[in-house]
Amino acid sequence: MERNLTMIALFAALIAALGLIPKFTLGFGVPITAQSLGVMLCGTVLGAWRGGLAALLFVALVALGLPLLAGGRGGLGVFASPTVGFLVGFPIGAFVTGFIMDQWRNAPVGLAAGVSAVLGGILVVYAFGIFGMMMTLNKTLPEATLLVQAFIPGDLIKAVLAGFITSGLAKARPASLLSRS
């Protein structure tokens, strides 16, 4: 129990720390950050429940006003911004990533982590992000979908990184890969 709580808090902190990498904001108000890599790693390393809880803890801390999002943003105001869908999608994306990782137990860790990161950390999070942009920017589904295309190359790179990082962790410290325990 204590180890689980520590890992959940540690990975919530990882998502926050990845927000310190300088952001690049696109013209419609959504920044490109490394925080989605943290969400992917929550699922690939911690598994579905712990990973989802780590991302949920991060979102809760942002809602409480901590400036943990890229650019030092935090508070309830971010839930009325174009990024709301991505933020709400973080815990669900981490959960789905971990769930897929668990289902692919027989696949090589790196491959399972990469595919899990694409499906949970990109597709699921994008689904929420697109919906959030539709609501806040008053866009249609095709218009909002078109807006997220700028994020795809960077997020695919992050998914590959999640696969390599998770694979390296599995080799160096197999017991620390809770998604496979």
ZANU-69502 format. One record per atom (N, C-alpha, C): residue in three letters; atom name; x, y, z. Coordinates in steps of 0.1 Angstrom, whole numbers, plus 2048, in hexadecimal, padded with zeros to 3 digits. Each point is the difference from the previous one (the first is absolute). Layout:
// residues N
 type atom  c1  c2  c3
  ala   CA   X   Y   Z
...
This chain:
// residues 181
 type atom  c1  c2  c3
  met    N 808 7F4 800
  met   CA 7F8 80C 800
  met    C 809 80D 800
  glu    N 80A 800 809
  glu   CA 808 80B 801
  glu    C 808 803 7F3
  arg    N 805 7F5 7FA
  arg   CA 807 800 7F4
  arg    C 7F8 806 7F5
  asn    N 7F3 7FB 7FF
  asn   CA 7F7 805 7F6
  asn    C 7FE 80F 801
  leu    N 7FD 805 80C
  leu   CA 7FE 80E 802
  leu    C 80D 808 7FC
  thr    N 80B 7FB 804
  thr   CA 80D 807 7FC
  thr    C 801 801 7F1
  met    N 7FD 7F5 7F9
  met   CA 802 800 7F2
  met    C 7F6 809 7F9
  ile    N 7F3 800 805
  ile   CA 7F6 809 7FB
  ile    C 804 80F 801
  ala    N 805 803 80C
  ala   CA 805 80E 802
  ala    C 80C 803 7F8
  leu    N 809 7F7 7FE
  leu   CA 80C 802 7F9
  leu    C 7FD 802 7F1
  phe    N 7F6 7F9 7FA
  phe   CA 7FD 801 7F2
  phe    C 7F7 80D 7FE
  ala    N 7F8 804 80A
  ala   CA 7F9 80D 7FF
  ala    C 80B 80B 7FF
  ala    N 80A 7FF 808
  ala   CA 80B 809 800
  ala    C 808 800 7F3
  leu    N 801 7F4 7FA
  leu   CA 807 7FF 7F3
  leu    C 7F8 808 7F5
  ile    N 7F3 7FE 800
  ile   CA 7F8 808 7F7
  ile    C 802 80F 802
  ala    N 800 804 80C
  ala   CA 802 80E 803
  ala    C 80E 805 7FC
  ala    N 80A 7F8 803
  ala   CA 80E 803 7FC
  ala    C 802 801 7F1
  leu    N 7F9 7F8 7F8
  leu   CA 800 801 7F2
  leu    C 7FA 80C 7FA
  gly    N 7F8 807 808
  gly   CA 7FA 80D 7FC
  gly    C 80A 80B 801
  leu    N 80C 7FE 807
  leu   CA 80A 80A 801
  leu    C 808 802 7F4
  ile    N 800 7F6 7F7
  ile   CA 806 801 7F3
  ile    C 7F9 80B 7F9
  pro    N 807 80A 7FA
  pro   CA 7FA 80B 7FA
  pro    C 7F5 7FC 7F6
  lys    N 7F5 807 801
  lys   CA 7F4 7FC 7F8
  lys    C 800 809 7F3
  phe    N 7F9 7FB 7F6
  phe   CA 7FE 807 7F4
  phe    C 7F1 800 7FD
  thr    N 7FA 80C 801
  thr   CA 7F2 802 7FF
  thr    C 7FC 802 7F1
  leu    N 7F6 7F8 7FC
  leu   CA 7FB 802 7F2
  leu    C 7F6 80C 800
  gly    N 7FD 804 7F4
  gly   CA 7F8 80C 7FF
  gly    C 7F2 7FF 806
  phe    N 7FB 7F4 802
  phe   CA 7F2 7FF 806
  phe    C 800 7FD 80F
  gly    N 80C 802 806
  gly   CA 800 7FF 80F
  gly    C 804 7F3 806
  val    N 804 7F6 7F9
  val   CA 803 7F3 806
  val    C 810 7FF 7FE
  pro    N 807 7FE 80C
  pro   CA 80E 7FF 7FF
  pro    C 805 7F2 7FD
  ile    N 80C 7FF 7FA
  ile   CA 806 7F3 7FE
  ile    C 80A 7FF 80C
  thr    N 7FE 7F5 807
  thr   CA 808 7FE 80C
  thr    C 805 7F1 801
  ala    N 808 7FD 809
  ala   CA 804 7F3 803
  ala    C 7F8 7F8 80A
  gln    N 7F6 807 805
  gln   CA 7F8 7FA 80B
  gln    C 7F8 7F3 7FB
  ser    N 7FC 800 7F3
  ser   CA 7FA 7F4 7FC
  ser    C 809 7F3 800
  leu    N 80D 802 7FF
  leu   CA 809 7F5 802
  leu    C 7FF 7FB 80E
  gly    N 7FE 809 80A
  gly   CA 7FE 7FB 80E
  gly    C 7F3 7F8 801
  val    N 7F6 804 7F9
  val   CA 7F3 7F9 801
  val    C 802 7F2 7FA
  met    N 807 7FF 7F5
  met   CA 803 7F3 7F9
  met    C 808 7F7 80A
  leu    N 80A 806 806
  leu   CA 809 7F8 809
  leu    C 7F8 7FC 80D
  cys    N 7F6 807 804
  cys   CA 7F8 7FC 80B
  cys    C 7F9 7F3 7FD
  gly    N 7FB 7FF 7F4
  gly   CA 7F9 7F3 7FD
  gly    C 80A 7F5 7FD
  thr    N 80B 803 7F9
  thr   CA 809 7F5 7FC
  thr    C 808 7FA 80C
  val    N 803 809 809
  val   CA 808 7FC 80C
  val    C 7F7 7FB 80C
  leu    N 7F6 808 803
  leu   CA 7F8 7FE 80C
  leu    C 7F4 7F6 7FD
  gly    N 7FC 7FF 7F4
  gly   CA 7F4 7F8 7FD
  gly    C 7F3 809 800
  ala    N 7F5 7FA 7FE
  ala   CA 7F4 807 7FE
  ala    C 7FB 808 80C
  trp    N 7FE 7FA 80C
  trp   CA 7FB 807 80B
  trp    C 809 80A 806
  arg    N 80D 7FB 802
  arg   CA 809 809 806
  arg    C 804 80C 7F7
  gly    N 801 7FD 7F3
  gly   CA 803 80A 7F6
  gly    C 7F5 80A 7FF
  gly    N 7F3 7FB 7FF
  gly   CA 7F5 809 800
  gly    C 7FF 809 80C
  leu    N 803 7FA 80C
  leu   CA 7FF 808 80C
  leu    C 80B 80A 801
  ala    N 80C 7FD 7FA
  ala   CA 80B 80A 800
  ala    C 7FC 80C 7F8
  ala    N 7FA 7FD 7F4
  ala   CA 7FC 80B 7F7
  ala    C 7F4 808 806
  leu    N 7F7 7F9 807
  leu   CA 7F5 806 807
  leu    C 805 809 80B
  leu    N 80A 7FC 808
  leu   CA 806 808 80A
  leu    C 806 80D 7FA
  phe    N 807 7FE 7F5
  phe   CA 805 80C 7F9
  phe    C 7F5 80A 7FC
  val    N 7F5 7FB 7FB
  val   CA 7F5 808 7FC
  val    C 7FA 807 80C
  ala    N 7FE 7F8 80B
  ala   CA 7FB 806 80C
  ala    C 809 80B 806
  leu    N 80D 7FE 7FF
  leu   CA 809 80B 805
  leu    C 7FF 80C 7F7
  val    N 7FE 7FF 7F3
  val   CA 7FE 80B 7F7
  val    C 7F3 807 804
  ala    N 7F6 7F8 802
  ala   CA 7F3 806 803
  ala    C 800 808 80D
  leu    N 809 7FC 80A
  leu   CA 801 807 80C
  leu    C 808 80D 7FF
  gly    N 806 802 7F4
  gly   CA 807 80C 7FE
  gly    C 80F 800 7FE
  leu    N 806 7F4 802
  leu   CA 80E 7FF 7FF
  leu    C 804 802 7F1
  pro    N 80A 808 7FE
  pro   CA 804 804 7F2
  pro    C 808 7F5 7F9
  leu    N 7FA 7F4 7FE
  leu   CA 808 7F4 7FC
  leu    C 7FF 7FE 7F1
  leu    N 7F7 807 7F9
  leu   CA 7FF 7FE 7F1
  leu    C 80C 809 7FA
  ala    N 803 7FC 7F4
  ala   CA 80A 807 7F8
  ala    C 7FD 80F 801
  gly    N 80B 808 802
  gly   CA 7FE 80E 801
  gly    C 7FB 805 80D
  gly    N 800 7F7 80A
  gly   CA 7FC 804 80E
  gly    C 7F1 803 801
  arg    N 7F8 7F9 7F8
  arg   CA 7F1 801 802
  arg    C 7FB 7F6 80A
  gly    N 7F5 805 806
  gly   CA 7F9 7F7 809
  gly    C 7F3 807 805
  gly    N 7F8 7F9 807
  gly   CA 7F4 806 805
  gly    C 7F4 7FC 7F8
  leu    N 7F4 804 804
  leu   CA 7F4 7FB 7FA
  leu    C 7FF 807 7F2
  gly    N 806 80B 7FD
  gly   CA 7FF 807 7F3
  gly    C 805 7F7 7F5
  val    N 809 7F7 802
  val   CA 805 7F7 7F5
  val    C 7F5 7F7 7FC
  phe    N 7F6 7FE 808
  phe   CA 7F5 7F7 7FC
  phe    C 7F6 807 7F7
  ala    N 802 80D 7FD
  ala   CA 7F8 808 7F7
  ala    C 809 804 7F4
  ser    N 80B 7FA 7FE
  ser   CA 809 803 7F5
  ser    C 800 7F5 7F6
  pro    N 806 803 7F4
  pro   CA 800 7F5 7F5
  pro    C 807 7F4 804
  thr    N 809 800 80B
  thr   CA 807 7F4 805
  thr    C 7F8 7F7 809
  val    N 7F3 804 803
  val   CA 7F9 7F8 80A
  val    C 7FE 7F1 7FC
  gly    N 7FD 7FE 7F4
  gly   CA 7FE 7F2 7FB
  gly    C 80D 7F7 802
  phe    N 80B 806 7FD
  phe   CA 80D 7F9 802
  phe    C 802 7FD 80E
  leu    N 7FE 80A 809
  leu   CA 802 7FE 80E
  leu    C 7F6 7F6 806
  val    N 7F4 800 7FC
  val   CA 7F6 7F6 805
  val    C 803 7F2 7FB
  gly    N 806 800 7F4
  gly   CA 804 7F3 7FA
  gly    C 80C 7FA 805
  phe    N 808 807 808
  phe   CA 80D 7FB 805
  phe    C 7FD 7F3 809
  pro    N 7F8 801 80A
  pro   CA 7FE 7F3 808
  pro    C 7FA 7F5 7F8
  ile    N 7F7 802 7F7
  ile   CA 7FA 7F6 7F9
  ile    C 80A 7FA 7F6
  gly    N 808 809 7FA
  gly   CA 80B 7FB 7F7
  gly    C 80A 7F8 807
  ala    N 804 804 80C
  ala   CA 80A 7F8 807
  ala    C 7FA 7F2 804
  phe    N 7F3 800 804
  phe   CA 7F9 7F4 803
  phe    C 800 7F6 7F4
  val    N 7FC 805 7F5
  val   CA 7FF 7F8 7F4
  val    C 80E 7FB 7FC
  thr    N 80A 809 801
  thr   CA 80D 7FC 7FC
  thr    C 805 7F4 809
  gly    N 7FD 801 80D
  gly   CA 804 7F5 809
  gly    C 7F7 7F4 7FE
  phe    N 7F4 801 7FD
  phe   CA 7F7 7F5 7FD
  phe    C 805 7F8 7F4
  ile    N 804 807 7F5
  ile   CA 805 7FA 7F4
  ile    C 80D 7F9 803
  met    N 809 807 808
  met   CA 80C 7FA 804
  met    C 7FE 7F3 807
  asp    N 7F6 7FF 809
  asp   CA 7FD 7F4 808
  asp    C 7FB 7F5 7F6
  gln    N 7F8 804 7F7
  gln   CA 7FB 7F6 7F7
  gln    C 80A 7FA 7F6
  trp    N 80B 807 7FE
  trp   CA 80B 7FC 7F7
  trp    C 80B 7FA 808
  arg    N 7FE 7F8 80A
  arg   CA 80A 7FB 808
  arg    C 80B 7F8 7F9
  asn    N 7FB 7F9 7F5
  asn   CA 809 7F7 7F9
  asn    C 809 807 7F6
  ala    N 7FC 80C 7FD
  ala   CA 808 808 7F5
  ala    C 80C 806 807
  pro    N 80B 802 7F8
  pro   CA 80B 807 805
  pro    C 7FC 80D 807
  val    N 807 804 80B
  val   CA 7FC 80C 807
  val    C 800 80C 7F8
  gly    N 80B 802 7F9
  gly   CA 801 80D 7F8
  gly    C 7F5 801 7F6
  leu    N 7FD 7F5 7F9
  leu   CA 7F5 800 7F6
  leu    C 7F2 803 807
  ala    N 7FE 7F9 80A
  ala   CA 7F3 801 807
  ala    C 7FF 80F 806
  ala    N 80B 805 805
  ala   CA 7FF 80E 805
  ala    C 7FE 80A 7F5
  gly    N 807 7FE 7F5
  gly   CA 7FE 80A 7F5
  gly    C 7F2 7FF 7FA
  val    N 7FA 7F5 7FE
  val   CA 7F3 7FE 7FB
  val    C 7F6 806 80A
  ser    N 802 7FC 80D
  ser   CA 7F7 805 80B
  ser    C 800 80F 801
  ala    N 80C 806 7FE
  ala   CA 801 80F 801
  ala    C 7F9 806 7F4
  val    N 800 7FA 7F4
  val   CA 7F9 806 7F5
  val    C 7F1 7FF 802
  leu    N 7FC 7F4 804
  leu   CA 7F1 7FE 802
  leu    C 7FA 808 80B
  gly    N 807 7FF 80C
  gly   CA 7FA 807 80C
  gly    C 805 80E 801
  gly    N 80D 802 7FE
  gly   CA 806 80D 803
  gly    C 7FE 80A 7F4
  ile    N 7FD 7FB 7F4
  ile   CA 7FD 809 7F5
  ile    C 7F1 800 7FC
  leu    N 7FC 7F4 7FC
  leu   CA 7F2 7FF 7FB
  leu    C 7F5 804 80A
  val    N 801 7FB 80C
  val   CA 7F7 802 80A
  val    C 800 80F 805
  val    N 80D 805 802
  val   CA 801 80E 805
  val    C 7FC 809 7F5
  tyr    N 803 7FD 7F3
  tyr   CA 7FB 809 7F5
  tyr    C 7F1 800 7FF
  ala    N 7FA 7F5 803
  ala   CA 7F1 7FF 7FF
  ala    C 7FA 80B 80A
  phe    N 805 800 80C
  phe   CA 7FC 80A 80A
  phe    C 804 80E 7FC
  gly    N 80C 801 7FB
  gly   CA 805 80D 7FC
  gly    C 7F8 806 7F4
  ile    N 7FD 7F8 7F7
  ile   CA 7F8 805 7F4
  ile    C 7F2 804 805
  phe    N 7FA 7F9 809
  phe   CA 7F3 803 806
  phe    C 801 80E 807
  gly    N 80B 801 808
  gly   CA 802 80C 808
  gly    C 801 80C 7F7
  met    N 808 7FF 7F5
  met   CA 801 80B 7F7
  met    C 7F3 803 7F8
  met    N 7F9 7F6 7FE
  met   CA 7F3 802 7F9
  met    C 7F7 809 80A
  met    N 800 7FD 80C
  met   CA 7F8 808 80A
  met    C 805 80E 802
  thr    N 80D 801 803
  thr   CA 806 80D 804
  thr    C 802 809 7F4
  leu    N 803 7FB 7F4
  leu   CA 803 808 7F5
  leu    C 7F5 801 7F6
  asn    N 7F5 7F9 804
  asn   CA 7F4 800 7F7
  asn    C 803 7FB 7F2
  lys    N 807 7F5 7FF
  lys   CA 804 7FA 7F4
  lys    C 7F8 7F3 7FD
  thr    N 7FF 7FD 7F3
  thr   CA 7FA 7F3 7FD
  thr    C 80A 7F5 802
  leu    N 7FB 7F3 7FF
  leu   CA 809 7F5 802
  leu    C 80B 800 7F6
  pro    N 7FE 802 7F3
  pro   CA 80B 800 7F6
  pro    C 809 80C 803
  glu    N 7FB 80C 804
  glu   CA 809 80B 802
  glu    C 809 7FE 80C
  ala    N 7FA 7FA 80B
  ala   CA 808 7FD 80C
  ala    C 80A 7F5 7FD
  thr    N 7FC 7F6 7F9
  thr   CA 809 7F5 7FC
  thr    C 80C 806 7F8
  leu    N 7FD 809 7F7
  leu   CA 80B 806 7F8
  leu    C 80A 807 809
  leu    N 7FB 807 80A
  leu   CA 809 808 809
  leu    C 80A 7F7 807
  val    N 7FC 7F3 804
  val   CA 80A 7F8 807
  val    C 80A 7F9 7F8
  gln    N 7FF 801 7F3
  gln   CA 80A 7FA 7F7
  gln    C 80E 805 802
  ala    N 801 80C 805
  ala   CA 80E 805 803
  ala    C 807 7F9 80B
  phe    N 7F8 7F9 809
  phe   CA 806 7F9 80B
  phe    C 804 7F2 7FD
  ile    N 7FB 7FA 7F5
  ile   CA 802 7F2 7FD
  ile    C 80F 7FC 7FF
  pro    N 808 807 7F8
  pro   CA 80E 7FB 7FF
  pro    C 808 800 80E
  gly    N 7FE 80B 808
  gly   CA 806 800 80D
  gly    C 7FB 7F6 809
  asp    N 7F3 7FD 800
  asp   CA 7FB 7F6 809
  asp    C 804 7F2 7FB
  leu    N 802 7FE 7F4
  leu   CA 805 7F3 7FB
  leu    C 80E 7FE 805
  ile    N 808 80A 800
  ile   CA 80E 7FF 805
  ile    C 800 7FD 80F
  lys    N 7F6 807 807
  lys   CA 7FF 7FD 80F
  lys    C 7FC 7F1 802
  ala    N 7F7 7FB 7F7
  ala   CA 7FC 7F2 802
  ala    C 80C 7F6 7FE
  val    N 808 803 7F6
  val   CA 80D 7F8 7FE
  val    C 809 802 80C
  leu    N 801 80C 805
  leu   CA 808 802 80C
  leu    C 7FB 7F8 80C
  ala    N 7F3 800 802
  ala   CA 7F9 7F8 80B
  ala    C 804 7F2 7FE
  gly    N 800 7FB 7F4
  gly   CA 803 7F2 7FE
  gly    C 80F 7FD 804
  phe    N 809 808 7FB
  phe   CA 80E 7FE 804
  phe    C 803 802 80F
  ile    N 7FA 80A 806
  ile   CA 802 802 80E
  ile    C 7FA 7F4 808
  thr    N 7F4 7FC 7FD
  thr   CA 7FA 7F5 807
  thr    C 808 7F3 7FE
  ser    N 805 7FE 7F4
  ser   CA 808 7F4 7FD
  ser    C 80D 800 808
  gly    N 806 80C 800
  gly   CA 80D 802 808
  gly    C 7FE 7FE 80F
  leu    N 7F4 805 805
  leu   CA 7FD 7FE 80E
  leu    C 7FE 7F1 803
  ala    N 7F9 7F9 7F7
  ala   CA 7FD 7F2 802
  ala    C 80D 7F8 800
  lys    N 80A 804 7F8
  lys   CA 80D 7F9 800
  lys    C 808 803 80D
  ala    N 800 80D 803
  ala   CA 808 804 80C
  ala    C 7FA 7FC 80D
  arg    N 7F3 802 802
  arg   CA 7FA 7FD 80C
  arg    C 7F2 7FA 7FE
  pro    N 800 7F3 7FC
  pro   CA 7F3 7F9 7FC
  pro    C 7F5 801 80B
  ala    N 803 801 80C
  ala   CA 7F6 800 80B
  ala    C 7FA 80E 800
  ser    N 806 80A 7FB
  ser   CA 7FA 80E 800
  ser    C 7F5 802 7F5
  leu    N 7FF 7F6 7F7
  leu   CA 7F6 801 7F5
  leu    C 7F3 7FA 806
  leu    N 7F9 809 807
  leu   CA 7F3 7FB 806
  leu    C 7F5 7FC 7F7
  ser    N 801 805 7F3
  ser   CA 7F6 7FC 7F6
  ser    C 801 7F2 7FC
  arg    N 80B 7F9 803
  arg   CA 802 7F2 7FD
  arg    C 801 7F7 80C
  ser    N 7FD 806 80C
  ser   CA 802 7F7 80C
  ser    C 7F2 7FA 804
